[in-house]
Amino acid sequence: MSIAKRDLYSIGLGERDRLNKELGGGIPPGSIVLIEGEYGAGKSAMSQRFSYGLCDEGTMVTLLSTELTVGSFLEQMNSLDYDMVDHMLNEDILFLHAAIGDSKNTFTMDDSDDDDRRELLRRLMEAEVMWDSDVIVIDTFDAILRNDPKFEALVRQNEERQAALEIISFFRDIISDGKVVILTVDPTTLDEEAIGPFRSIADVFIELEMVEVGNETRRQINVLRFAGMGEQVGDTIGFSVRSGTGIVIESRSVA
């Protein structure tokens, strides 16, 4: 059943791009959002667009990046004309950098030894401050899964599905009071047994795809699932990522 439009987390920028309208007016509260795409498909740009638009609409956001530091994040946002400086100063957004393979990830708040520091999923779940926001974005979630030694051990034992279900249970607890968790994933880096449970339980499942059209490579959003939508959601939405402009909606389909 559709929920009232005012109850959605609007991703804003209505006068700048049509993304919020194409996605039915926003993200339903209490949702797990899975954004899938191969390298270069636009996962990070899309998560940055979501984060900026949410902040502009007064929503508190946590963005955990496995690739960008604070400085490179601000540079990237500025290049897309998503000026995050004021939002960071106003504490509308909490930005965290998870330096995979580095013993000093910024979502670690204690003096654990190096072995403990590598238990990325446990530390992620125990970093209480990052879950205080209304919307929590993890870009890219597959990097955390692949670099967690316990998850890797379960993969070797063919028990990655059980490990995934334990993580999902934690996310379900987080969203039970209306929060939203957004995960970006490169599906080429994980086995079906690992990614399958996240696809199955995602309330909103979006695939970002690169399509060859003549001599051009175009990007499109394939909306595979959208529970609790406000207005009608487009099934296929063409988009581009432009320097100095950000996300631009090209058409509903690029086929």
C-alpha positions in Angstrom: 0.0 0.0 0.0 1.3 3.4 -0.9 2.2 5.8 2.0 1.5 9.5 2.1 4.0 11.5 0.1 4.8 13.7 3.1 6.0 10.6 5.0 8.7 9.9 2.4 12.3 11.0 2.8 12.5 13.5 -0.1 15.8 13.5 -2.0 15.1 17.1 -3.0 16.5 19.3 -5.8 13.2 19.3 -7.5 14.1 22.4 -9.5 17.5 21.1 -10.5 16.9 17.5 -11.6 13.9 15.1 -11.8 15.3 12.3 -9.8 13.1 12.7 -6.7 10.0 12.8 -9.0 11.1 9.8 -11.0 11.5 7.9 -7.7 8.0 8.6 -6.7 8.7 11.5 -4.3 11.3 10.0 -2.1 12.4 7.0 0.0 9.9 5.3 2.3 10.9 5.3 6.0 11.9 2.0 7.4 13.6 0.8 4.2 16.7 -1.0 3.2 17.8 0.4 -0.1 20.2 -1.7 -2.3 22.0 0.2 -5.2 23.8 -2.3 -7.4 26.2 -1.5 -10.2 29.5 -2.5 -11.7 32.5 -0.4 -11.5 31.9 3.0 -13.3 28.1 2.6 -13.3 27.6 5.6 -11.0 27.1 4.1 -7.5 29.1 6.7 -5.6 27.7 9.6 -7.6 24.2 8.4 -6.9 24.9 7.9 -3.2 26.4 11.4 -3.1 23.3 12.9 -4.9 21.0 11.1 -2.4 23.1 12.4 0.5 23.2 16.0 -0.7 19.5 16.1 -1.5 18.5 14.6 1.8 20.5 17.1 3.7 19.0 19.9 1.7 15.6 18.6 2.8 16.6 18.7 6.5 17.3 15.0 6.9 20.2 13.9 9.0 22.6 11.7 7.0 25.6 9.4 7.8 27.8 8.6 4.8 30.4 5.9 5.2 32.8 5.7 2.3 35.4 3.0 1.7 37.1 5.0 -1.0 37.0 8.8 -0.1 38.6 10.7 2.7 36.9 13.8 4.0 39.0 16.0 1.7 38.5 14.0 -1.4 34.8 13.7 -0.6 34.4 17.5 -0.4 36.4 17.9 -3.7 34.2 15.3 -5.4 31.0 16.9 -4.1 32.2 20.3 -5.2 33.0 18.9 -8.7 29.4 17.9 -9.0 28.1 21.2 -7.7 26.9 19.6 -4.5 28.4 22.0 -1.9 28.6 20.0 1.3 30.7 22.4 3.4 27.8 24.1 5.1 26.0 20.9 5.7 29.1 19.4 7.4 29.6 22.5 9.5 25.9 22.4 10.5 26.3 18.7 11.3 23.5 17.8 8.9 25.9 15.0 7.6 28.3 12.8 9.4 31.0 11.6 7.0 33.2 8.6 7.9 36.0 7.1 6.0 36.6 3.4 6.3 40.2 2.9 5.0 40.0 -0.8 4.1 43.3 -2.5 5.0 44.3 0.4 7.2 44.3 -0.1 11.0 43.0 3.4 11.6 39.5 3.5 10.1 37.6 6.5 11.3 34.5 4.6 12.5 36.8 2.9 15.1 36.3 4.7 18.5 38.6 2.6 20.7 42.1 1.3 21.1 41.6 -2.2 19.9 44.5 -4.2 18.6 45.1 -4.7 14.8 43.3 -8.1 14.7 40.2 -6.6 16.3 40.4 -3.6 13.9 40.1 -5.9 10.9 36.7 -7.2 12.1 35.0 -4.6 10.0 31.4 -5.8 10.3 31.5 -6.0 14.1 33.1 -2.6 14.4 30.6 -1.2 11.9 27.6 -2.5 14.0 29.2 -1.2 17.2 29.9 2.3 16.0 26.7 3.7 17.6 27.2 7.3 16.5 26.9 6.5 12.8 23.4 4.9 13.3 22.0 8.0 15.0 21.1 9.7 11.7 17.8 9.3 9.8 19.5 7.9 6.7 22.7 5.8 6.7 24.6 5.4 3.4 27.4 2.8 3.1 29.4 3.2 -0.1 30.6 0.5 -0.9 29.2 -2.2 1.3 30.8 -5.0 -0.7 34.3 -3.7 0.1 33.5 -4.2 3.8 32.2 -7.7 3.3 35.2 -8.7 1.2 37.7 -7.4 3.7 36.2 -8.7 6.9 38.2 -11.9 7.9 35.2 -13.5 9.6 33.0 -13.1 6.6 35.8 -14.4 4.4 36.2 -17.5 6.6 32.4 -18.1 6.3 32.7 -17.8 2.5 35.4 -20.5 2.5 33.0 -22.7 4.5 30.1 -22.0 2.1 28.2 -20.3 5.0 28.2 -16.7 3.6 24.4 -16.8 3.4 24.1 -17.3 7.2 26.6 -14.5 7.7 24.5 -12.2 5.4 21.3 -13.0 7.4 23.0 -12.0 10.6 23.9 -8.6 9.1 20.4 -8.2 7.7 18.9 -8.8 11.2 21.0 -5.9 12.5 19.8 -3.6 9.7 16.2 -4.6 10.3 16.6 -3.5 13.9 18.0 -0.2 12.8 15.2 0.6 10.4 12.4 -0.5 12.8 11.9 3.1 14.0 11.8 4.6 10.5 15.4 5.0 9.6 16.7 4.1 6.1 19.9 2.1 5.3 21.3 2.6 1.8 23.9 0.1 0.6 25.9 0.3 -2.6 27.3 -3.0 -4.0 29.3 -4.1 -7.0 27.7 -7.5 -7.8 30.7 -8.7 -9.7 32.8 -8.8 -6.4 30.5 -11.2 -4.4 29.1 -14.7 -4.9 25.4 -15.1 -5.4 25.1 -16.8 -2.0 26.5 -13.6 -0.4 24.5 -11.0 -2.3 21.3 -13.0 -2.8 19.9 -12.4 0.8 20.4 -8.6 0.4 18.6 -8.6 -2.9 15.7 -10.6 -1.4 15.1 -8.4 1.6 15.8 -5.0 0.0 12.6 -2.8 0.2 14.1 -0.7 -2.6 16.3 -2.5 -5.2 17.9 -0.3 -7.8 20.3 -1.5 -10.5 22.6 1.0 -12.2 23.6 -0.2 -15.7 25.9 1.0 -18.5 24.4 0.4 -21.9 26.1 0.7 -25.3 24.1 2.8 -27.7 26.0 3.1 -31.0 29.4 4.6 -30.1 28.1 5.9 -26.7 28.0 4.4 -23.3 24.9 5.6 -21.4 23.8 5.0 -17.9 20.4 4.0 -16.7 18.6 3.3 -13.4 16.6 0.0 -13.4 14.1 0.1 -10.6 13.6 -3.6 -9.8 11.6 -3.2 -6.5 10.2 -0.1 -4.7 8.0 -1.0 -1.8 5.9 1.7 -0.2 6.2 4.1 -3.1 4.5 7.5 -3.1 3.7 8.4 -6.6 4.4 6.2 -9.7 8.1 5.2 -10.0 9.7 4.9 -13.4 10.9 1.4 -14.3 13.9 2.6 -16.3 15.4 6.1 -15.9 18.3 7.3 -18.1 20.9 9.5 -16.4 24.3 11.0 -16.8 26.9 12.3 -14.3 28.3 15.7 -15.4 31.1 17.7 -14.0 29.8 21.0 -12.5 26.2 19.7 -12.7 25.9 16.4 -11.0 23.3 13.8 -11.8 21.2 14.7 -14.8 18.0 12.7 -15.8 18.1 12.2 -19.5 14.9 10.1 -20.1 13.0 7.2 -18.7 14.7 4.8 -21.1 17.9 4.8 -23.1 17.1 1.7 -25.0 
